[in-house]
Amino acid sequence: MREPLPLNERPASRPSHLPFEVLWSFADCKYDEDSGITPSNPSRPSMHACIRHADGTKISTDELLALPEPTDKRFHSKGNARTRMHFRNGHLTEYLQELTSLEKLAPVLSLCTGQWKADYLIGQQLIADGKKGKKRNGSVSASSAQPEKRRRGVLKRSGPDESNKASSELSSLPLRSEVTSAPATIDITYIKVTPTVNSLLDIMTTEFPSADAINLLQSMKLDMSFGTGQASADALAFLARIENADPNDPELSEDDTDSCWGHQQFTAGALSLRKVLVSWGSIGSVAMACNLIAAAIKTCRAARHICFVRKQTPTSFLSDAFLQETVELLWALWKEAGAVRVFYIQTC
């Protein structure tokens, strides 16, 4: 790529001409065995592994080392342990400009929904700067410091095994938000979504247009009694985690809030979407399917409210991708179970 992909050409769902391996959304990293995501590291992919070419192949070590660093000096933490949250909240306009600048310098970063890869790159730079600041402050003696060549994150060209070592170290680095003052409490309890077929149809037609959602909901409307059984324990726990999520939880990583709200609810641990919903039997009924869609919609609305309260204007929301993935999976399982099907045809 010689030019970055324009933002208006980056839908929440991956374009059909690109392979899954390009890792279009941050959530895709969860299902890619080469991304560095593991049960012990469920939310922080390796930078080397998550930046991909348009054919889905990983960038080389040389390409990784050539990735640009932020040009604005404000985005170098200089040992002050600042995070992306700090700059999103205090310098949002400049932060968005920096994301665009990074994509122009390295168009491969634009192969994603929104600008999550450039955003993640800045996060790793801030972490690396913070670690260097700790060394300067005496946590590592000057005599033990080793010379190194140009860095990208924590990757160094100082030995034959450094690439693998750095990839492992990078994937385990914490991305906790450093809060210097008490944040305002955010109330999302007022956000209600009626989990009926007709109500969800209206929402998925106007607010979050999705052909798969319309097909599913219209089909369920014709066979409301299909599979009237009990949902699995995991499915019920998964739903409860989404419905009870609290944006004020101090344990939330910055990768799980703001425009990334929904990440923890849909991917953490063993209760991830595709591990839980493995068949229509695990869903049990139309009512449960409606509750899952309603919970995903609430997550999307909550993400927008959280960003509004924090005066953020993201270009995309990760929750939208999870909503689409939810309805796509439910539709696939509905068809697999042999239920009645209706297909939506759009006319001009």
C-alpha positions in Angstrom: 0.0 0.0 0.0 1.3 3.4 -0.9 -1.7 5.4 0.4 -3.7 4.8 3.6 -7.2 3.6 3.2 -9.7 6.5 3.7 -11.7 6.4 6.9 -15.0 6.5 4.9 -14.0 3.2 3.3 -13.5 1.4 6.6 -16.8 -0.2 7.7 -17.1 -2.0 11.0 -17.2 -5.4 9.2 -14.3 -6.5 7.2 -14.6 -5.8 3.4 -15.2 -9.1 1.5 -12.1 -8.7 -0.7 -9.8 -8.8 2.4 -8.9 -12.1 4.1 -9.7 -12.6 7.8 -6.0 -12.7 8.5 -5.6 -9.0 7.9 -7.2 -8.6 11.4 -9.7 -5.9 10.4 -11.0 -5.4 13.9 -9.3 -5.7 17.2 -11.7 -8.5 18.1 -10.3 -10.6 15.1 -7.0 -10.9 17.0 -8.9 -13.2 19.5 -9.5 -15.8 16.8 -6.1 -15.6 15.1 -3.6 -18.2 16.4 -0.6 -16.0 15.4 -1.7 -12.8 17.1 -0.1 -13.5 20.4 -3.4 -13.8 22.2 -3.4 -16.6 24.7 -5.6 -17.7 27.7 -3.1 -15.9 30.0 -2.9 -12.9 27.7 -6.5 -12.4 26.4 -6.4 -8.8 25.3 -3.0 -7.6 24.2 -1.8 -8.9 20.8 1.8 -8.7 19.8 2.5 -5.6 17.7 4.6 -7.6 15.4 1.8 -10.1 14.8 -1.2 -7.8 14.5 0.1 -5.5 11.8 -0.6 -7.3 8.5 -0.4 -6.8 4.8 -3.5 -6.8 2.6 -3.0 -10.5 1.9 -3.0 -11.3 5.6 0.8 -11.9 5.9 2.6 -10.5 8.9 5.0 -7.6 8.5 8.7 -8.5 8.7 11.0 -7.6 11.6 12.6 -5.0 9.3 9.2 -3.5 8.5 8.3 -3.5 12.2 11.5 -1.6 13.1 10.7 0.9 10.3 7.2 1.7 11.6 7.1 5.5 12.5 7.1 6.9 15.9 4.6 9.7 16.9 5.9 13.0 15.4 4.2 15.1 18.1 6.5 15.3 21.1 3.5 15.3 23.4 3.0 11.6 22.6 6.3 10.6 24.1 5.7 10.0 27.8 9.3 10.7 28.9 8.9 8.4 31.9 5.7 9.9 33.2 3.7 6.7 32.6 1.1 8.5 30.5 -1.4 6.4 28.5 -3.5 6.8 25.5 -6.4 7.7 27.8 -4.5 10.7 29.0 -4.1 12.1 25.5 -7.6 11.1 24.3 -9.1 13.0 27.2 -6.8 16.0 27.2 -5.6 16.4 23.6 -8.2 14.6 21.5 -7.9 16.7 18.3 -4.1 16.4 18.3 -4.4 12.7 19.0 -6.7 12.0 16.1 -4.3 14.1 13.8 -1.4 11.9 15.0 -3.3 8.7 14.1 -3.9 10.0 10.6 -0.2 11.1 10.3 1.0 7.7 11.4 -1.2 6.0 8.7 0.2 8.3 6.0 3.7 7.4 7.0 2.9 3.7 7.2 -0.3 2.9 5.1 -0.3 -0.7 6.3 -1.6 0.6 9.6 -4.8 1.7 7.9 -5.9 -1.9 7.1 -8.5 -1.9 9.9 -11.8 -0.6 11.0 -11.4 2.9 12.5 -7.8 3.5 13.3 -7.1 0.9 16.0 -3.7 -0.2 14.7 -2.2 3.3 14.7 -3.9 3.7 18.1 -2.3 0.5 19.4 1.1 1.6 18.0 1.0 4.8 20.0 0.0 2.8 23.1 3.1 0.6 22.7 5.3 3.7 22.2 4.0 5.2 25.4 4.8 2.0 27.3 8.3 1.8 25.8 8.9 5.4 26.8 7.7 4.8 30.3 10.0 1.8 30.7 13.0 3.9 29.4 12.0 6.6 31.9 12.1 4.1 34.8 15.6 3.1 33.7 16.8 6.7 33.7 15.3 7.2 37.2 17.5 4.4 38.6 15.5 1.2 38.5 18.3 -0.1 36.2 21.9 1.0 36.7 23.7 2.9 34.0 26.4 0.3 34.0 23.9 -2.5 33.1 22.2 -0.6 30.3 23.0 -2.2 26.9 23.4 -0.2 23.6 20.6 -0.7 21.2 19.6 0.3 17.7 16.3 2.0 16.7 13.4 0.7 18.7 9.8 -0.1 17.9 8.0 -0.8 21.1 10.3 -3.0 23.0 11.8 -4.8 20.0 15.6 -4.5 19.7 18.2 -5.5 17.1 20.8 -6.7 19.6 20.9 -10.4 19.2 19.5 -13.4 17.2 16.9 -14.2 19.8 15.7 -10.7 20.5 12.7 -10.8 18.1 11.0 -13.7 19.8 11.9 -12.4 23.2 10.5 -9.0 22.4 7.3 -10.4 20.9 6.7 -12.3 24.1 7.5 -9.3 26.3 5.4 -6.9 24.2 2.3 -9.1 24.4 2.4 -9.2 28.2 2.8 -5.4 28.8 0.1 -3.8 30.9 -2.0 -1.0 29.4 -3.7 0.3 32.5 -5.0 3.8 32.5 -3.1 6.1 35.0 -5.8 8.3 36.5 -4.6 11.4 38.2 -8.0 12.6 39.4 -11.2 10.9 40.2 -13.2 10.4 37.0 -16.9 11.3 36.8 -19.2 8.3 37.5 -20.9 7.2 34.3 -24.5 5.9 34.6 -25.6 3.5 31.8 -28.4 2.0 33.8 -30.9 4.3 32.0 -30.0 2.6 28.6 -32.8 0.1 28.0 -33.4 -2.1 25.0 -36.7 -4.0 24.7 -35.8 -7.6 23.8 -38.8 -8.2 21.5 -38.5 -9.2 17.8 -40.5 -6.2 16.6 -38.4 -3.7 18.7 -35.1 -5.2 17.7 -36.2 -5.2 14.0 -36.8 -1.5 14.2 -33.4 -0.9 15.8 -31.5 -3.1 13.4 -33.3 -1.5 10.4 -32.7 2.1 11.4 -29.9 2.5 14.0 -27.6 -0.4 13.2 -28.6 -1.6 9.7 -27.8 -5.3 9.1 -29.2 -7.6 6.5 -28.3 -10.7 8.7 -30.1 -9.2 11.7 -33.2 -8.5 9.6 -33.1 -12.0 8.1 -32.8 -13.6 11.5 -35.4 -11.5 13.2 -38.0 -11.9 10.4 -37.4 -15.7 10.5 -37.7 -15.9 14.3 -40.9 -13.9 14.0 -42.4 -16.7 11.9 -41.4 -19.4 14.4 -41.3 -18.0 17.9 -41.5 -21.4 19.5 -38.5 -22.9 17.8 -36.1 -24.5 20.2 -38.0 -23.5 23.3 -35.4 -25.0 25.7 -33.0 -23.8 28.4 -30.0 -21.9 27.4 -26.6 -23.3 28.5 -25.1 -22.2 31.8 -22.2 -20.6 29.9 -24.6 -18.7 27.6 -26.5 -17.3 30.6 -23.3 -16.3 32.4 -22.1 -14.6 29.1 -25.4 -12.7 28.9 -25.2 -11.6 32.5 -21.6 -10.3 32.1 -22.7 -8.1 29.2 -25.8 -6.8 30.9 -24.1 -6.1 34.2 -20.9 -4.5 32.8 -19.9 -1.3 34.7 -17.8 1.4 32.9 -16.8 2.7 36.4 -15.0 -0.6 37.2 -11.4 0.5 38.3 -10.0 -2.9 37.0 -10.9 -2.1 33.4 -8.0 -1.8 31.0 -8.0 1.2 28.6 -8.5 -1.5 25.9 -11.9 -2.3 27.4 -13.5 1.1 27.7 -14.4 4.2 25.7 -14.5 3.3 22.0 -13.4 -0.2 23.0 -16.3 -0.7 25.4 -17.6 -4.2 25.0 -14.2 -5.8 24.4 -14.0 -7.4 27.9 -17.6 -8.5 27.9 -17.4 -10.3 24.6 -13.9 -11.8 24.7 -12.6 -12.3 28.2 -11.6 -15.7 29.4 -13.6 -18.8 28.5 -16.8 -16.9 28.0 -16.2 -15.4 24.6 -18.9 -15.2 22.0 -17.9 -18.1 19.8 -16.9 -20.4 22.6 -20.3 -19.9 24.3 -22.7 -19.9 21.4 -21.7 -23.2 19.6 -25.2 -24.3 18.5 -28.8 -23.3 18.7 -29.1 -25.7 21.6 -26.7 -23.5 23.7 -29.1 -20.6 23.0 -32.2 -22.5 23.7 -34.9 -20.2 22.5 -35.9 -17.2 20.4 -36.3 -15.2 23.7 -32.7 -15.9 24.6 -31.5 -14.9 21.1 -33.4 -11.6 21.5 -31.8 -11.0 24.9 -28.4 -11.5 23.4 -29.1 -9.0 20.6 -30.6 -6.5 23.0 -27.5 -6.7 25.2 -25.2 -6.1 22.3 -27.3 -3.1 21.2 -27.1 -1.7 24.7 -23.3 -2.1 24.6 -23.2 -0.1 21.4 -25.4 2.7 22.9 -23.4 2.6 26.2 -20.1 3.0 24.2 -21.4 6.2 22.6 -22.6 7.5 26.0 -19.3 6.8 27.7 -17.4 8.7 24.9 -19.9 11.6 25.1 -19.4 12.0 28.8 -15.7 11.9 28.4 -15.8 14.3 25.5 -14.3 11.9 23.0 -15.2 11.6 19.3 -13.9 8.3 18.0 -14.3 7.4 14.4 -15.7 3.9 15.2 -16.8 1.7 18.0 -15.6 -1.8 18.7 -19.0 -2.7 20.1 -20.5 -2.3 16.6 -18.3 -5.1 15.4 -19.4 -7.3 18.3 -23.1 -6.6 17.5 -22.6 -7.5 13.9 -20.7 -10.7 14.9 -23.4 -11.6 17.3 -26.2 -11.4 14.7 -24.1 -13.2 12.1 -23.4 -16.0 14.5 -27.0 -16.3 15.6 -28.2 -16.3 12.0 -25.7 -19.0 11.1 -26.8 -21.2 14.1 -30.5 -20.7 13.3 -30.0 -21.9 9.7 -27.8 -24.8 10.9 -30.5 -25.9 13.2 -33.0 -26.2 10.3 -35.4 -23.4 11.4 -37.6 -21.5 9.0 -35.8 -18.9 7.0 -36.8 -15.6 5.5 -34.3 -13.6 3.3 -34.5 -9.8 3.2 -34.2 -8.4 -0.3 -33.5 -4.7 -0.7 -35.2 -3.0 -3.6 -34.2 0.3 -5.1 
